[in-house]
């Protein structure tokens, strides 16, 4: 089972992951990533994988989807800032 602890490091969330990042862990991570994306305006997250025992393709997919979501959110904010000038 995947456990995720979220800490604030400066302006960025630090996610400490521990356990198995498999299919079940990916569903846990997806929920946490969605929650974080809604709460944080910052386009950067730090991830600590030091205690992850196993990473499956489902876990990798979860990371890629979260990265795209954060990048998209960052791009929209940048576009709004440019159009406001």
ZAVO-965456 format. One record per residue (C-alpha): residue in three letters; x, y, z. Coordinates in pm, whole numbers, plus 50000, padded with zeros to 5 digits. Each point is the difference from the previous one (the first is absolute). Layout:
% ZAVO-965456
ALAXYZ ...
***
This chain:
% ZAVO-965456
UNK500005000050000 UNK501235034849914 UNK500175026850268 UNK500425036649914 UNK501005026650250 UNK499815036049883 UNK502255026850147 UNK500605035949900 UNK503575008249895 UNK500075037249941 UNK497325006749739 UNK499944964349871 UNK498264968750120 UNK502334971150082 UNK498404966049959 UNK501704971750187 UNK498914967049849 UNK500434966650174 UNK498944964749910 UNK498864984549673 UNK499135023749715 UNK498024973949807 UNK496435000449863 UNK498445005350342 UNK502695025050096 UNK499395018849675 UNK496335004850093 UNK501075013550341 UNK502535023049832 UNK497495012249739 UNK497645011650275 UNK502805017750186 UNK501405015749681 UNK496525013149904 UNK499575014650347 UNK503435016449987 UNK499465014149650 UNK496795016650119 UNK501635014750313 UNK503405012249879 UNK500625027449750 UNK503674990649973 UNK500854980449685 UNK502764980250175 UNK499784970250234 UNK502874981550164 UNK499704962350026 UNK502054978450235 UNK500124963749882 UNK502574988650257 UNK497554976150167 UNK498154987649691 UNK500504962349985 UNK498484993949656 UNK498965021849706 UNK497754984549735 UNK498905013549663 UNK496755011350168 UNK502085021150238 UNK501955014849711 UNK496745008249819 UNK498725017550313 UNK503175021350014 UNK499825009249630 UNK496335010350026 UNK500725021250310 UNK503005016549829 UNK497875008849697 UNK497285014450224 UNK502495021750190 UNK501685011349680 UNK496645008649842 UNK498975020050306 UNK503315018849988 UNK499595007649626 UNK496495013950051 UNK501205022650279 UNK502915012549786 UNK497645007149710 UNK497715020150228 UNK502965020050129 UNK501155007949646 UNK496555010449880 UNK499575023050300 UNK503015021349899 
***
